[in-house]
């Protein structure tokens, strides 16, 4: 059934995009594109509720917790907000609340485009700072938060309090840092949010201090302890304690006043010295908030209105192509340079042939471009009224680098170059290997990799680890110098100790991203096991199909010499074996039904997933076990009919112990 396949595909994609956004601070799609995919998934799950997957992002609070920093478990989850993108959707939000019999006032606040954080004070002294992570478990960034000058380290009252806020980087600070990075030959930050995220997650607080971050606070956890009854009063209370609060908030009597506020700031936001991508609208009264309630991942009493991306018209001068690490041919638009959202844009992504043909994009067209999510420039549409005699687009037939005949497989959107030694593929592979999602080699950015490749210092990934033999020559390169070279060589050596999943990701195997890399590293534990694995060994693994399995096996078969070279230079990570207890549910589907007395449903799901299993919502022939609480319904009956093992909550607890 197509809808089941699409649900699975959307869940995989959205989880990967969330990982890139929350953990790597390196999003590969725009916020708008993510939100559209998320809405499509929500609609499918609404129509087919029995097909909701346990790892669906609609069932989660937020992003991910990274592994480098100590974990923090929140006493109260940091919930995310649902989004709306136009006034009609905003009015629907208002109508849903009114249908429940409520007539609330709303408070509007600017949605700061930064990193969500939580802070705790004990007797007025700052003791803990954390990122949101997945909303339940965050990352301890206390020492880094101490480096934010606008955050009070001691309050004017001796109280115990927890707050939520947004860490951000001002536009002027962002521009100054990028000017310095360019002068130093470093890759500039993509945008202020990414810069703030990377700065907060530094393991060296001194680096964070240099980044000059700021913070706004907007929520008191457990406000009733302080006699606070509304969000408006909460903001005033925060101000009285000395916390930085964004001053641009307003109490609105009804949705019409909310819309006026939105329209005003949609125009005025460009005058601000920080990025804001929307307006947060909340029911003001805390008692009403509790009456209106929550969904599994977000409050029903709040919504985030997202500003439309700025759109600008320019001329598409040319379409050029580059070769990705797996040989994928990526067309890009060469634009007459224009300013969008404060930066000069001269190119934009065109994705693939289908994307270009669907929008009927042609060289010489006047096109509308936006920087979706303030990050990735994209061509939105063509101004057909200004079209003259531009020729229709025709995809190239041969690789733009090595001139090999391109291949386009059935049901695959992109063309790719099959030449295993294509220089374009080699260069992209080197860039990706050193990048954040893979080996994360600090200082070895795209521009430097390209220079080293063109100067023949590196041709394959193992050459990166031989750069120490060219130290004197590297010092002479433009933008380098002895200090930069020493730091680079140290980062290269440190990367040898990356876990197996990152090394597999960096190899650039076709169809293998960071998620699949993690799955196979957990399963096979070492290069030696992977080299000897067969297609049959892979296809039995959840989330790995025939095509991916074949690609992995072929890669290790064709690259035995490379793997041996990696091992010889010291890159031979071996995943620790998990004990049998941790794997008792490996790959098995488990259904929870009825009311649980000793744990919440989320805690039970977490226990299942920690033991390798999948907590699913519907009983089928693929179900391994059904855990039955009190007031169990038809899931128990269906399990009996299918002959599936049923256990009580008490028996389940014994199993997981």
C-alpha positions, 0 to 999 in steps of 0.5 A: 500500500502506497500510503504505508510506504510514504509514511515510513519514508516521511518518518525516516526523512524527517528524523534525519532532518531533525538530527541535522537541525538539532544535533549537527546545527547543519540543516540540509533543507529549509524550515518551510520544506520540513514543515510541509513534509511534517504536515503531509505526515500528520495528514496521513497519520490522521487518515491511517491512525493504525499505521503511526510508527513509534519513532514518528516525529509527530509522537516526539517533543523535539529534537535529539540529545547529542553524545558529547555533553552530559545529559540532563533530564527535565522535571517538566518537558520542554514542549515544541509548538505547532506551526501555522503559515497563514492567517486562515490557519491562525483563525482555525486555531482560534476557532478550535479554542472557541468551540471548546467554550473559551474566549481567551485573551492572547499574548504575542511574543516574537519568535526568536530564531535561536537555541531553546534552553533551560536554566535553574537557580538555587537560592538565587545562584545559577546552577544549571544550563541545558539545551532542549535536546529532545524535550525530555533529555537535554545537554548540560551546557552550564559552563558555556551558559556562564559565558553569556554576559546577559544571563544573570549569575545571581538573582536579586532574590534568594529563590529556587526557580527554573526558566526557559528561554532562547539563546541567540547571536545578534546580527552585528556579532554574526557579521563580525565573526564571519568577517574574521573567519573569512580573513582566517580562511575559515568557513563562515557560519551559515546563519546566526542560529547555526552559529549560536548552536555550535557555540553553545555545544563547545566543549571549551567554554572559552570558545563560547565566550568569544562568540558573544551570545545573548539570551531572552527568557519567556517562561517560568516553570511552575509559575504557581509557586510564585503567585503568577497567573498569566504569561503577561505577569510571568514576563513582568516577573522575569523582568523584575528578577533581572532577566533579559526579556524581549520587550516586543510583546503585547497582550491582545484582546482577540485574534484581530489584535493578534493579526494586527501585531503579526502584520506590524512585525512582518514589516518591522522585523528587518529593523531588529538586530537579531533574527525572528522568524515568526510570532508565538501566540499563547492563551494568556491565562494559565488556568485556561491553558490547563483547561485547554490542555495538550497533545502528546508533543505540544500545547493546544493553547499556543501556536507559532505563526511563521513569517513567509520567506522573503522573495526577490526577483532576479535573472537566472543566468545559467544552470551548472552541475556538480557531482555529489559524493555518490555520483549524484548530479546536482544542478544549481542556478547561477543568479544575477546577484541579489540581496536576500535577508541581509546576504548576497545570493548568487546561486540557488539549489535546483535539486534535480531534473524533475524539479526543474521541469515541474517549475519549467525553469529556463536559462534567461528566465526572471525567477523568484528566489527566496532563502527558505528558513533564512538558510538555503536559497531556492528558486520558487517560480518563474515570472512567465510574464517576462519570458521571451524565447528562452529554450526549454531545459534539457538535462545533460547526458554526460558527467560535467567532470569526467564526461562519463555517460550518466545513468538515471534509475527507475523511481530515482529522481536524480541522475548519477555518474557511474565512474568509480574514479570520477574526480568530481565524485572524489572531491565531494567524497573528501569534503563529506568525509571531513564534514560535521555529519561524518568525521567532523575534522575541525578546520578542514572545510570545503574550500581547503579540501578543494585547494588540497585536492587541486594541489594533489596533496589529497586524492582519497580519504586516507591521504588526509591522514598523510598530510602531516608529511606535508606540514612545511608545504601546508604552512605556505598555503594562502590563509594557513600559517603554522598555528592553523596547520598545527590545529588542523593536523591535531584535529585530523589525528583526533578524528581517528577515534570517531565511532564506527557509525561516523566512519561509515557515514564518511565513506559515502556509501550510496543510500547510507546516511547517518541513520543507516550507518548507526544501524549497521554499526550497532549490528556488525560492530567492526569493519571486519564483520561488515566486509564479510557480510552478505546481502541476506545479512542486511535485508533482515535488518529493519529499515534496510531494503534490498537496494541499500543492502546491495549497495553496502555489500558492493561498496565493501567488496569494491573497496577492500584496499581502502578499508585495509588502509584505514585500519593500518593508519589507525581507523579501526573502531569496534563498537562495544558489544551490548549484553544480552539483556540490552538486546532482548527485544532487538528488531521486535514489535511490541504493542502497549494497550490499556492503562499502566499503573507503575509507569507512563506509556512514554516510559514503557515505550522508552524501555522497549526502545532501549532494549532494541524493540519497536513500540508500535500502535497496532497489533498484526502478525508481525507483533512479537508481544502485547503488554496489557494494562487495565481497561484493555480494549480490542488490541488484546482480543486481536492478539488472542485471535492471532496467537500473539503472546500477551503479558501483564504489566507485572510480567513486562516489568520482570522481563525488562528488569 
